[in-house]
Amino acid sequence: MEKKVINPWQWQNERSYVQAVETTNVQGTLYVSGQTAIDDQGISCNADMKTQLIHAIQNLEKVINDAGYQCENIVRLNVYTTSSEELFNHFDIFQEWISKHNIKQASTLFEVISLFESLKVELEATVVK
């Protein structure tokens, strides 16, 4: 698999995403449903945004790894949140995770009225290999 990042500008680099990603010679594509702070028994987390973001990232990693893919090959990552203000207060956690895995992904952030039960953040990804 080969990836090519398309970035006509530099400003998005500080925001931890790219404008577009082209992939060629792909062996597989994994479309990951939105991952949230739900435990192994399916119980939604009631904790704060920081805790839920960390848990959602961990759940996303688990699905990707269990499928035999790697986080560094995320090419699309959409973030849904009930409060972009709360999320941005902990955005460094998200950015550190992106940097740790050298992820270069196209992204869109959506502020939504609600998510399932008490959830505050959801991460939806497309991964290639």
N, C-alpha and C positions, 0 to 999 in steps of 0.2 A: 504494500500500500504506500502511496505517495501522497503527501499533503503539500498544498501551496497556499500560503496566506496572502490575501489581497488586502492591503492597507494603504489607500491613497494618502492618508494623513498619519500623524503621529500621536495626536491627542488621546485617542482611544486606549493607547498603551497604559496610561495611568489608571484607566478604568477597568482593566483586566479583561479585555475582549478584543476581537478583531472585526473588521468590516465584512469579510467573507473568507471561506475556506473551500478550496477546490480539492477533491480527492480523486485519484485515479488508481487503477489496478487494485480495487478494493476486493478483499476476500469475503467480507461479511459486513453487515450493518445491523447494529443493535439499537432499537427504538425503546428507550426506557421511559415507562410511565412516571408521572410525577412522584418523587420520593419525598416523604415528610418525616416528621418526628413521631412515628408509630413504632411501638415495640414489637417484639417477636410474637406476642399474643394478639396483636391487632389493636392495642389500646392507644388512643391518641394522647399525646403529651399535653399537659396543662402548664408547662413551664414558660419562662420568658423567651423572647426572640433569640437571644444568644444561645441558649440551651437547645432550642428547637433547630436552629441553623446547623449547629454542630451535629446533632442527631440526624438531620436530613442528609447532610454530607456523608456521614457514616453509612446510612442506608443506601445512598446512591453508589458509593464505592463497593458495597457488598454485592449489589445486583450486577454491577459491571464486572467485578472480579469473578463472581460465581458463573457468569456467562462466558468467561475465558477472554475477556477484553481488558484493555488498560485505560485508566483515566486519562493518560496523556493523549489518547486518540479520541477524546470527546471533540466533536466538530460543531455541535450545536447545544447550547445550554440555556434554557429558558427558566426564569425565576418568577414565581408567583408569590406575592406577599400581601397580607392584609394591611401592612403599614410600611411603606417605603422609608419613612422617617426612622422607624425602629430598626429596620434592616440596615440602613446606612450607618447607624450607630455602631454596628458590629460588622461592617463590610470588610474590615481588615481580616477577619477570620476567613471570609470567602476568598479574598485576594491572596492570602497566604497559601490557601489550599490550591488555588489556580497556579500559583508560582511553584509550589512544591512539586506538582506533577507536570510542570511545563505545558500546561493546557493552552492551546491557541484556538479559541472557539468563537463562533458567531453567537451573540446573545441578545435576548430581549427581556426586559424586566417589566412585569405587569403588576400594578396594584389592583387588587380585587376586593370586592365587598366582603367576601368570606371564603374560607376553605372548609373542609370537612371538620365538623365538631369544633375543637378548640385550637386547631392548627393555624399557624401564622406564616409559614413559609413552605414552598414546594419547589423542588428542582426537577426539571424534565430535560432529558438528554438524548442526543443521537451520538453513537460511538461507532467507529469503523475499525476494521483490521485488514 
